[in-house]
Amino acid sequence: MYQVILYYNFEPIEDPDRFCKAHKKFCKEIELKGRIYISEEGINGTAAGTEQQIEEYKNYLWSLPGFEDTEFKQEESDYIPFAKLICKTRDEIVALHVDDVNPENGGNYLDPAEWRKVMESQEDYVMIDVRNNYESKIGHFKGALTPDVDNFYDFPKWLEEANIPKDKKVLMYCTGGIRCEKFSVLMKEEGWDDVNQLHGGILKYAKEEEGKHFEGKCFVFDDRLVVPVNPNDLEPIARCEITGKPADTYINCANMECNKLFVCSEEGARKMEGCCSEECRQSEYKRPFDPENAFKPFRKWYNYFGEDFKEREVSAADK
């Protein structure tokens, strides 16, 4: 069994290139795989390896001045969902394209238990899913606004047009928390006072509150693509773009000129040979489609949740 970690830390880095070079060297030495981005504002990463490799990496990052308090979201996986290590510098560790956004001026943190308590209360609030449309499409909290945006940097424009009353209590969440760190600052600067963010994001909430009130599954930026959140609510909320049946598995179109990420059931994928359209299926640039590997995470859920999960999937397909 392998370990997958997701983490970030808005700790200023004076020389990102030098920091990155040393960081990459250490990761290669312990044979860690994943994606790690470094900038003047800090570090943002997701990685996987054996338990020993992950512990070595966590201790290494904690040993660096300013990174002693880095929090990690950690999950198990029966395989390493990364093909290689990517460790490089960026202008921002999460791109909002707005100057002078300091996460220290962000919203209040609600730990998972507090978040759930607010949702189950009679309080009046607006909840915002601070993720891209293809993420919220397959899973989100009940009652949340799910902006139809393709990129995180599209959120400022969306906010201008959303008409959210500024006296409203605001709840916001994302996968691991990093996008809320910046978007909450923006909302406060634009005049919202009662701004609150889910500390640790969906992944921490899933672990501590068993995903209560979350519908569907969570998109993740590794080869798993989607992971379960609420073991008591596993019915797909999206539909296969080929068959129209309930589904929440993402694949990339097998036509290399297209490569569209789309929701597709195993039935639909086999029918179209991993392509999103008949045009793509006929393309000379179509790569071979391997359903055994494409749907490996999905089969893992079947094995983990057993017959009860299968019955739920059949029930959803009948609706």
N, C-alpha and C positions, 0 to 999 in steps of 0.2 A: 504494500500500500504506500502511495506517495502523498506528499503534502503540497498544497497549493496556497500561496499567500498573496494577499492584496494589501497595499499600504501606501501611505504618503506622509510627507512632513514638510510644512511650509517653514523651513529653516533656511535663512539666507546663505548662499554659497558664494564666496568671494571670487573663486576661480573655477567655474563649472567645467571647463575643459580638463584641467588638471585633476579635479575631483573625479570626473568621469573616467579618465584614463586609469586611475588607481582602482576605482570601483570595478571596472570591467576586468582588470587583471585579476583581482581577487575572485570574482565570480567564475572566471575561466579556470582558475586553480582548483576550485571545489566542484567544477563541472555543473554549475547551476544553469538552468534554462529559463527563459522568460523575457519580459520586456521592461526595461528600466529607463526612465527619462529624467534628466537632470537639467536644472536651469539655475539662474541666479536666485529664484524664489524657493528652491528646494528640490525634493525628489518625489517621484511617483512611480510605483512599480507593481508588477505582478510576476510571480516566479513560481517554479515548482522543482521538486527534487525529493530525495529520500529524507526521512526525518532528520538524519544526521546533517545532511547538506543544508537543510532549512535552518536548523538550530545554529550551525556555523555562520550562516549568512546573517541571521537575526542578531547574534552576538557581535558580529563585525559591525553592523550598522549602529547598534547601541553603543559601541565603543568609540564612535566618532563624536567629537565635541558638537553639542547642539542637537544630536539625534538620539539622545538617551531615552527620550519619552515616546519614540515612534511606536504607534500601535499597529498590530497586524491582525487582519482577518484571516483565519486559517481554516482550510477544509481538506478532507481526504479525497483522493482520486485513485482509481486502480491503474492509471497510466499517467504519463507526463504530458499535459496538453499543450506543449510548446515544441516546435521543431528545432529551435536553436536559441541562443542568447542574443538579444539586442540590448545594447546599453549605449545611449547617445545623448547629446545635449539638445535642448530645444529652447525657444524663446520663453515659453511658458510650460509648466508641467501639466496644466490643463488649460486649453486655449479658449479664453473668453473674448480676447481682443479689445479689452477695455483697460485703459491706463490707470495705474495707482490704485489697484484693488488690493487692499490689505486684509487678509483673513482675520486678523486680530479685531477688526471692526465688524465682524459678522454677527449672525443671529445667535439666539440662545440654543444651547445643546439640550436635546431631550434624549435621555437614554431609552432603550427599547421599552422598558416597563412604563416609563412616563408617557412615551408616544402612544402606547396602547391604551393607557388610562384616559388620555385626551380623546382618542377616537371613540372610546366607549362611554364618554361623558355626554352631557347635553350642551356642551360648549358650541358656540357658533364659530366656525373657522372655514378657511379655504385651504385645500391641500394641493400642492403642485408637485408633479413628477418632473424632476429636473434631469431628465434623460432624453435621448433622441427618440423619434417616433418608432423606429424599428425595435427599440427596447421595450417601451411601454405597451406596444402592440401585443406582446405575448404574456404580459404580466404587470399588474399594478395594484396599489391599495384601492379598496372600494371607495368610490366617491372622489377620487383624485382627478384633478385636471391633468390631461395628458397632451401637452402642446404638440402640434404637428410640425416639428422642426427636424431638420436633417443633421444639424450640428449644434454643439453646445454654444458656439459663438452666435447662433441665431436667436438665443434667448432674450437679449436686450431688446431687439425689435419686437419680439412676441410680447414682452412685458408692456411695451408702449401701447399695444393694441388690445390688451387683455381686459381692460376696464375693471380691474380688481379694486374695490373700495379700500382706501388707505387706512380706514379704521378697523379693518378686518384682522382677525388673528390669522397669521400665515403659518402653515406647516409645509415643509419641503423635505424631499428625500431623493436620494440617488443610489447607485449600487453600493459604494463604499464610503461616501461622505464628501469626497473631494470637490465635486461640482457645487454642492451646497455651500461649501466654505466661501466660494467666490460669489455665487448668485445671491446669497443672503446679504452680503455687503452691498451689492448693487441695489437690492430692494430697500435696504435701510437708507442708502444715500438718496433714493428717489422718493422717500417720504413715508414708507411703511415702518411702524415702530415695533409692533409685536410680531417679530419674525423668529421662527423656530425651525431648527433642522434636526433630523434624525441622526443621532451620533452613531457612527459606524455603518450607517446605511442599511440597505435591505439585507445584506449578508449577515450583519451582526444581529439584526432583528430576527432573522430566520433561526439563528442559533439559540438566542435567548428567550424568544417568545413563540417559537415554532411557527412563525409566519402568520399568526392569527390576523384575519381581515385582509390578507393578501390573496389576490386572485391570479391564477396562472403561475408562470415560472419566471425566473430572473435571467436576463441576457448577461453573459460574461464575455470578456474580451480575450478568450483563449480558445483552443480547439474544441472545448466542450460546448461552447456557444450558449447553451441554456442549462440551468440547474434548478432543481426543485426548491421551493421556499416553504410552502405550507403542506405538510404531509397529509393533512385532512381535506385539502382542496387541490387536487391535481388535474382537474378537468381543463383541457385547453380552452382558452378564450379567443384564440385566433383561428383562422381557417386556411387549409392548404390552398395555395394559389393555382394548383392544377386540378384537384378533385372537388374543391369546395367543402370538404369534410373538416371537422374540428382537428386542429393540429397546432403544435407550437415548436416544431423542429425547424431550425434554419439550416440551409445549405447554400453554397455559392453555385451559380449557374456553371455548368460544365463547359459552356462556350467561353473560351479564354478571352474573346473580344468583348464579352458581356460581363461575366463574373458577378452578376447581380446577386445580392444576398436576399433570399426570399424564403417565406414559410412554406414548407413542403413536407407532406407525409411520405412514408416509405413507399406506399402504393403509388403516389404521384411521381416520386423520384424514379422508380423503376419504369413507369409508363413513359416518361419523357427522357429517360437515360440521364437524369441529373440536370436537365435543362429547364429554363423557365418558360420556354415557348417552342412551338414547332419550328420556327425560323432558326432558333439557336440549336435545336436538335439536328437540323440539317447542315449546320455550319461545318466547314472543313477544319475549323479551329477547335472543334469539340474534343476535350480530353476524355480519356476513359473514366467511367463512373464506377466507383466501388461502394455499393450500398452497405457492405459489411462494416467498413470503417466510417462512412458518413453518418451512420445511425448507431455507432457504438455507445455514446452517452445515453441515448434513449433506451437501449437494451439494458443498460446498467440500472436504470430506474425500475424496469420490470423485475429484474433480479432482486433489487433491494426491497421494493414494496410488495412483491409477490402477486398473488391472484387478486387481491383487493384492488391494486392499481389497474390491472387488466379489466376488471369489472367496471371501474370508473370510466376508463377510456371507451369501452363499448357503450356505456350509458350515455356519454357525451356525444358519441357518434350518432346515436339514435334521435337526438333532439333536433 
